[in-house]
Amino acid sequence: MIPPFQTTFAVPLSCEACIKDVSTSLYKLNGIHDVHANLQQQLVSVEGTAAPSAIVAAIQSTGRDAILRGSGKSDSAAVCILETHSASVSDKVRGLIRMVQVSPTLTIVDLSIRGLSPGTYHATVRETGDISRGAQSTGGIWDPLRAGLANDAASAKGVFGAVQVGKSGVGTVFWDKPIQIWEMIGRSIVVSREKEGFTREDPDTLVGVVARSAGVWDNEKTVCSCSGKTVWEERKEQVEKGML
């Protein structure tokens, strides 16, 4: 059983009716234990076991957008932006993986991909974070000897599992894995129809590097110090690039 964890989201809220609307939508999700909104700070805090992507979708169903601001405790969250390295694709970003460690030996993995051809895709953590040649340069599956056989990595730590992409080109999956966040930082993740023998120009092969993400109360930024843009201006740009 997955222990409950906390996530915070920036949500445009203008009144108490907005809070009620968002809260009602969230409580319809399975696994939501508590919802708390701060009108002044424009934040919604959610505790439970629902996937962050499902929470964002529930908030968006009310006509409002949502930006994940933090998950879990400090140093217990990570993110991986998935991109194609195919030169034939202009909008490179095709997916996002959010990861939150919810116990000393358990991490939840929330994967969302879109714009891909229908079919079965395999998600694996790779030995290195070298994505200079796309998935080709990421090395083998992480921890292939866990199963005891070098040529059989089926139960390796780095095998997340399969995700189905339908006719809409969208696929989502929510896993819990016996791994820790620190083990994956700096490694790459590949999502592809092929398990090995990747082709860089395949637009349906995605790759990204795992990076630390903010804990629940670790990210109070509302304006980027580099660009001077608000989080909503940054959000709009990323959505236009294909970010989920």
N, C-alpha and C positions, 0 to 999 in steps of 0.2 A: 504494500500500500504506500502511495506517495504521501509524504508529510505535507501539510499545508505550508505555503510560502507566500511572501508578500511582493507585490509589484506596484509601482506607481506610474501614472500616466498623466501627461499634460493634456488637458481637454478644455476647449473654449466653453466656459460656463458664464452665463450672464445673470442668472437668478436661481432662486430655490427650486423653481419649476424645472429648470435644466437638470439640476442635481437629481430630482425625483425621476425624471425621464431616463437619465443614464442609469441610475440605481435599479430601476424596474427592469430595464433591459438586461443588466448584468445578473440579477438574481434569477433570471430564467435559465442561465447556464448551469449545467451540472458542475458541482465542485466549488461553487462560490460560497464562502463562509461569511464574509463581511465586506461591506463597501463603505468607504468614508471619503467624502469630498470636501475640499477646501476652496470656497468660492473666491477668496482673496488671492490665493496663490494659483488658482486655476489647475489644481491637481486632484486626481482621483486615486485613492489607495485601495487596492483590492487584495484580500487574503483568501486563499483557497488552493485548489489543485487544478484549476482550469488552465489551459494553454494560453500564454500571452497573446498569440495570434487570434485565438477565439475571443478573448476579451476585447481586443482592438476591433474585431468585426462586429461585436455586439454594440460597442459604442458608436461605430460608424453607421449602424442600422438606425440610429436616432437622428442621423443627419449631421453629426459632428465628427471631426477627425480626432485621432488620438496618437500621441507620441510616447513610446515607452521611455520613461526617465530613469528607471532603475529596477533591479530584480534581486531578491534575496539579500544576504548580508554582504558586507564589504569583501571583495576578493572572491566572491562565490558565483559570479556571473561572467558570461562570455558571449561574443557575437561573431558571426562569420557571414560576410556578404559574398554571395555566390555570383560569379560572372562567367560569361563565355569568352574564350580567347579567339573565337572565329572572326576573321577579318571581314566576313560578309554581313556581320551583324552590327548595326549602329548603336543600339541601346544595349550595352553589355550586361547590365545588372538583370539577373533573372531570378534571384531568390535570396532568402535570408534564413539563417539558423540562429535561434536564441537558445542559450543554455544556462541553466540555473542549478547550482548544487544545493540540494535540499536536505542532505544529511552527510555524515562523514564518508559514506560509501555510495551515495546515489545522486545522480545528476539527471535532470529532465532535459530533453532535447526537443525543441519546437521548430520544425522545418516547414517552410512555405516556398514553393517555386511556381513560376508562371511563364507563359510564352513559349512552352516547350511542345514538342510533338507528343501525341498520345502514346502511352506505353508504360512499362515498368522500369523504374530507375533505382539505382543502388547508391546508397550514401556510405562513404567510408572515410575514416580519418587516416591520413598518410604519415609516413615517417618524417618528412621534412616540410618546411614551409616555403620551399622554392617553387614559385609558380611562374618563373620567367618564361617557360615554354608551355604554359598551361598545365594540364593534368599530367603531361608527359614527364615533367621534371619533379614531381612530388614524391617520388620513391614508392616503396611498397606499402602495404597496409600496416598500420601501426600495431605492434605487438603480435606478429604472425606466429610466434612460437608458443603462445598461450595454450593452444590446442595440443601442443606436443609434437606436431608434425609440420615441418617447414613448408610443405606444399598444400597444406590444408588450413587456411586461416578462417574457416567458417565461424569459429567461436572466439576470434581475436577481439581484443578490446575495441579495435578500430572499425569493426563492422557494425554500423548502426542499423542497417536493414533496408527494406525496399519501400518505395513510395509509388503509388499509382497516379499517373497523370491522365486525366480524362480528355474528352473532345474539346473542352474549353481551354486546354493547355495549362490548367492549374492543378497542383497537387499539394496536399498538406498532410503532415503526420506528427504524432506526439509520442515520443518514446521516453522510457526511464532506463538508464544504464548504470551499471556498477563502476563508475569512473569518477574521477575528481577533476575539477576545473583546471587546476595547475598543471595536470598532466598533458592537457591539450593545447595550452597557450603556445603560439608560435608554430604549431603544426598546420597543415592544410587539410581541407575537406574536399573531396571530389563527389559530385553527384552526376551520374552518367548511366546510360543504358548498358554500357559495357563495364565489366568488372575490372578488366585490365586491357592493355593494348590501346590506350587512348589516342585519339587523333585530335590534334590541336584545332583543326578547322571544322570539327563537328560542332555546330551551333547548339546542340543539345547536351554537350559536356560542360559542366559548370565546375568552377574551382574557386576557393577563397582561403584566406588565412584566418585562423582563430585568434581573436584579440580579446583582452579583458573588457568587460562592460561595467558600468556603474552599479553599485548596490542601491538599495531602495532610497536612502537619503544621502547618497554620495554626489548627486548631480543636481545642483541648483541653478545651472546656467540657463538664462533666458535669451542672452545675446552672445553670439560667437565673438570672442576677442580677436580672432584673425580677420573675419570678413565684416564684422559689424552687423550681421544679419540676425534677425530673430530666429528662434527655433522653428517657427511656422514658415518663414521664408526659406529656410534650409530644407524643411520638410517638402515644400512645394517643388523645389528643384530636384530633390531625390525621387519624388514620385514621378516626375516627368522623365527621369532617367530609367524608370522601371522598378524602383524600390517598392517593396510591399509595405 
